[in-house]
Amino acid sequence: MAQILTVASIVALVGLLGWRYADRLFERRHHATGSAGRDHPIEQPPFEQRVYKASAQDFLHGAADLTFGFLILGLGFFMLMWVIATG
């Protein structure tokens, strides 16, 4: 049963991502080749993006938060599998 739920969850996630981003992908592909099939340069509006320079302390706090987040998710998944296996 757990394998079926896992496969169904993965298929649902891929379907949702495909449904959400397919239009952008096909639109980008259409603009790249043009309507006549010839290659045209893609016109992109100029924009400026500021580069965020994090301090070492910010980086370490973020890395620690990410590590503990994965640890908590891993333990939760382990407990779920334990309950399913022994329940």
N, C-alpha and C positions, 0 to 999 in steps of 0.2 A: 504494500500500500504506500509506503514512504517513497519508493522509487517512482511510482505513478505520479504522486504529488510533486516530486522534484522535477520530473520531465514536463509535467503540465505547467509548472511555474516557469521553467526556462522557456518553453514555447510561448507562454503568455507574455513574458518579458520581451522576447525577440519580436513578437508581433506588435506589441505596443510601441517599441522603439522604431520599428519599421514603419508603422502607421504614422508616427509623429514626424519622422525625419525624411521620409521618402520624397515628399514634395520638394524639399530643399535640394536634395541630391539630384533629382531629375531636372529641376530648374537650372541648377548650376551646370549640369551636363548640356542642356539645351543652349545656354548662353555661350558656352565654350566653343561649340561647333557652329553656331549660327543657324539660320534657317536654310541656307543653301548648302550646308555641309562643309563649307570652307572654314578654316581656323581664323578666328577673330580674337584679338586680345580682349581680355576681360577688363572692363572699366570698373575700377574700384574707387569709391570716394576716399579722399585722403582723410586720415584721422590720426590723432596723436593719442598714444596710450602711455601714461606715466608708468615707469618701472618702479615697483615697490621694493625697496631694499630693507629687508628685515634684519634686525640685530640678531646676534647669536642667541640671546636669551629668548627672543620670540621664536626662533627656529627650534630650539630645544623644547620649549613648551608645546609647540605644535607637534613635534615628533613624539613627545611623551603622551599627549592627548590621543594621537592616532594609534599609538601602541596599546594604550589602555582600552581604547574603543574596540580594536580588533580582539583583544583579550576577552573583553566582556561578551562580544558577539560569539567568539569561539566557545566560551564556557556555556553560553545560552544554547548554542547549537548542540554541544555535547550533552547537556542535560535533556534537551528535547529528544535526541536519539536514544538516550538512556531510558527515558520514560516509555518511548515507543517500543524498545526492545524488551523491556522487562514488564511492561504493563499488561 
